[in-house]
Each structure stands twice: as structure tokens, then as C-alpha cells.
Amino acid sequence: MMMLGERLARCTSAPLTIYLCGDLGAGKTTLVRGFLRGLHFTGPVRSPTYTLVEPYETEPSVFHFDLYRLGDPEELEFLGIRDYFEEDSVRLIEWPERGAGVLPAPDLEVFIDYTGLGRHVRLRAYTEPARRLVSCLVRS
């Protein structure tokens, strides 16, 4: 998941919204950690389970959301969710289904499933920037 995250970062250009879908422990936060390492971020990377969002001053800037503990999608309005989507940034969103109806649509969805000791990852691109990202991943 770290390697995939790093490769995603090398192929990403902002603005981009990426939904990260998978069960608890599937590797969503590990993928984010790899993504940030791919952008040369060297600090700690934790899941923002209680704060809901963690900003990272990278190039491009990254906002990591973890909506696992979100009680109601409308809570995102109090967080000022729209402000995060006005910036030229990358938004990595864990548990996006908990923000349904409030979150903007993704450019890319990453589905992570367990397969024995490993993981099976599927990507679904919805926009041209996301299709370019997937194409870059295939070539690298």
C-alpha cells in the first residue's frame, strides 16, 4: 500500500479528489502515508479519525479526511468542507460513504479488498485528470 501510494503521488496533479474505500485495516491510511512520502513529506502521518481532517503542506497541498466517526453527513458543513474543495489541492477521503450527499463527487475511487495475506486494489476514474493518473500508473 505504501508503494501504491507513492506511485499515485508521482502521477497526481491537483486539484483531485480521491475516495479511499475498504474495510477497517484494509490499508487506506497506509496508502495515504505512502502518498505523502511520494510528495517528500517526512513527518508523522496519522489517521485523522477524531479531527476528521489533517492538512499537509506539501506540493500540491494534501487534505486527508477520515470520516469513520462522522455521525451525520451534515456535520461536514460545520467543518467547512466546501473550503477544502476550493483550493488547488489533493483530497484523500477515507470512508466517503459517510459523507454521502454532502461530499463532492470523486475524480478517482480506490477500492481496497483483502486477498489472503495481500490486497486487491481496483481504481475507478471518473474525470480526465483521474484517467491520466491511471494511465501514468500503468506506464510506471
N, C-alpha and C positions, 0 to 999 in steps of 0.2 A: 504494500500500500504506500510505503514511503517512496519507492521508486516511481510508482504511477503518479503520485502527487508531484514529484519533481519534474517528470516529463510533461504533465499537464501545465505546470507553471511556465516551462520553457516555450510552450506552444500558445499561451494565452495572451490576449491583448484586451485591455479594458475599453469600454465597460463590458462586463459579463456577469451574469447571474447563473450560478451552478447549484442545483439541488443535489444533495447527497442523501441517498435513500438506502436503508438497510437496517437490520435488527441491531439491538444493543450488542456492542462488542464486535460488530462486523468490520470495523476499521475506518470509519468515517473521520474521526479525529486524527488518526494516524495519517490518512490521506492528506488532511489539511496541514499537518506537521511537515509532510514531505513537500507539499505545495510551497509552503513558506520557506523551507530550506532551498527549494529551487529558485526562490527570489533572493537568496543570500541572507535571509533573516536568521540570526544566531541565538536569539533569546528563547525563553521558555514558551511553549505552545500548550495551552490547556484548553479543555472544552469549556466554553462559557455557559455551562448548564444553569448556573444561578443568576448570572448577569445578563444572559440571553445574547449578548454581542460583545465581541472583543475586536478592537481595531488594531491593525498592524501598519506601521509606517514603512512600507516597502514601495517599490516602484514596479507596477502600479500599487496603490494602496489596496489593502485587503480588509474586509469585514467578515469575521467568522461568527455565524449565528448558530446557536443550539437551542431549538425550540421545544426540546423534550418536556420541560416543566411548564410550558405555556398552558394556562388554564382555558383561555378563550382567545381566538384569533384577534379579537378587538383590542386585546392588551397591546398588540403591536402598535396601535395608533398612539398609545401613551408613551411608547418607546421612541416615537418619532420615526417610524420605519420609512416613511416616504423620503426623508432627508438622506438616508443611506443610498437611495437609488437615484439621486440627482447627481451624485459625484461620478467622476470618471474612475471607477474602482471595480474590483472584483468582489462579488458577494458569494461566499460559500455558506450554504444553508443546510444544516442537519435538521432532520425531522420537519421538512417543509409542509407536510400534510397537516401539521398542527396550526399552520398559519393560512390554511385554505380560505380563499375569499378575500384576503387582505394582501397577501404577498403578490407581487408582480409575477408574471409567468417567467419560467426559466429560459435561458438560452440553451442550457445543457442539463440533462439529468444523468446522474451516475448512480447505477443500481449495483449494490454490493451484496452478494449472497455467499453463504458458507458452502464449500465443496470439500468434504473430508477435512484435511488439515490446511487447505488453501482457501482461496476466494475466487469467485467467478464475478467478473465485472462487466456490465453492459452500459454502453453510452447511448443516449438518445439526444441528437442535436435538433433544435427547433429553429435556429436562426443561422444566417450565413456566417457570422463570426464563430459560432459553435461548430458548424460544418468544416470551416477552415482549421479549427483546433483539432478536430477528429482526424482530418486529413494529415495534419502535421504529425500527430501521434503515430499514425500508420507508417509514415515515411521515416520516423526516427527510430 
